[in-house]
Amino acid sequence: MEFSPLGVVAVVLELLNPVLPLLGALFAAWVALMGLVIARRQRLRVAPAVRGAAVVGVIGAVVAALAIPLWSGASPLQLQSVIDFFAVVGGGIGLGVAIGVLSYPVIQLMVQNPA
């Protein structure tokens, strides 16, 4: 397989194939929750919700960075090069951002002003 954007997409889809239905359901739930947030936009308190989602994302990033070697079947002692550490930290940051974005509508609905 050549190294091209389409090749990268093919490899990622092959990797995610077992969990694609779960990811689709998670995305559909996120869209529905964002619809509720948008429908209640007059009563939003954005700053506390963004701070809460950022905290959840940072915690998720740290947990993911610590767990990525274990998920791959490696031990933390097998991380030997700077590239290994950059990959683990980058994966943790990516998962942390995804966790923060996915948690935002739930947190926003929890911190909204009472009607």
C-alpha positions in Angstrom: 0.0 0.0 0.0 1.3 3.4 -0.9 1.6 6.2 1.6 -1.2 8.5 0.6 -4.2 10.1 2.2 -6.5 7.4 0.9 -4.1 4.7 2.1 -4.1 6.3 5.6 -7.9 6.4 5.6 -8.1 2.8 4.5 -5.8 1.7 7.4 -7.7 3.7 10.0 -11.0 2.3 8.8 -9.6 -1.2 9.0 -8.5 -0.5 12.5 -11.8 1.0 13.6 -14.0 -1.5 11.8 -14.9 -3.5 14.9 -16.1 -0.3 16.8 -17.6 1.7 14.0 -21.3 0.9 15.0 -20.4 2.1 18.6 -18.8 5.2 17.2 -21.8 5.9 15.0 -24.2 5.6 18.0 -22.0 7.8 20.1 -21.9 10.4 17.3 -25.7 10.3 16.9 -26.1 10.8 20.7 -23.7 13.7 20.6 -25.7 15.3 17.7 -28.9 14.9 19.6 -27.5 16.5 22.7 -26.0 19.3 20.7 -29.5 19.9 19.2 -30.8 20.2 22.8 -28.1 22.7 23.6 -28.8 24.8 20.5 -32.5 24.7 21.2 -31.9 26.1 24.7 -29.3 28.7 23.6 -31.1 31.6 25.4 -30.2 30.0 28.8 -26.6 28.9 28.1 -23.7 29.5 30.4 -20.9 28.8 28.0 -17.8 29.7 30.1 -18.5 27.2 32.9 -19.4 24.5 30.4 -16.2 25.0 28.4 -14.1 25.0 31.5 -15.8 21.8 32.7 -15.3 20.1 29.3 -11.6 21.2 29.3 -11.1 19.7 32.7 -12.7 16.4 31.6 -10.6 16.5 28.4 -7.4 17.0 30.3 -8.2 14.2 32.7 -9.1 12.0 29.7 -5.8 12.9 27.9 -3.7 12.0 31.0 -5.5 8.7 31.5 -5.3 7.9 27.7 -1.6 8.7 27.6 -1.0 6.4 30.5 -3.2 3.7 29.0 -2.2 3.7 25.4 0.9 1.5 25.9 -1.3 -1.0 27.8 -4.0 -1.0 25.1 -1.3 -1.8 22.5 0.0 -4.7 24.5 3.2 -3.0 25.4 4.6 -2.0 28.8 5.6 1.6 29.6 9.2 0.3 29.8 9.1 -0.5 26.1 8.9 3.2 25.2 12.5 3.8 24.2 12.7 6.6 21.8 11.5 10.2 21.7 9.2 9.2 18.8 7.5 6.6 21.0 6.9 9.2 23.7 5.6 11.8 21.2 3.2 9.2 19.7 1.8 8.3 23.1 1.5 12.0 24.2 0.0 12.9 20.8 -2.5 10.0 21.1 -3.4 11.1 24.6 -3.9 14.7 23.5 -6.1 13.6 20.6 -8.2 11.4 22.8 -8.4 14.1 25.4 -9.7 16.6 22.8 -12.3 14.1 21.6 -13.4 13.4 25.2 -13.7 17.1 25.9 -15.7 17.8 22.8 -18.0 14.8 23.4 -18.6 15.8 27.0 -19.4 19.5 26.3 -23.1 19.1 25.5 -23.7 17.0 28.6 -21.9 19.5 30.8 -23.6 22.4 29.1 -27.0 20.9 29.8 -26.0 20.4 33.5 -24.8 24.0 34.1 -27.6 25.9 32.3 -29.6 28.6 34.1 -32.9 27.4 35.5 -35.9 28.3 33.5 
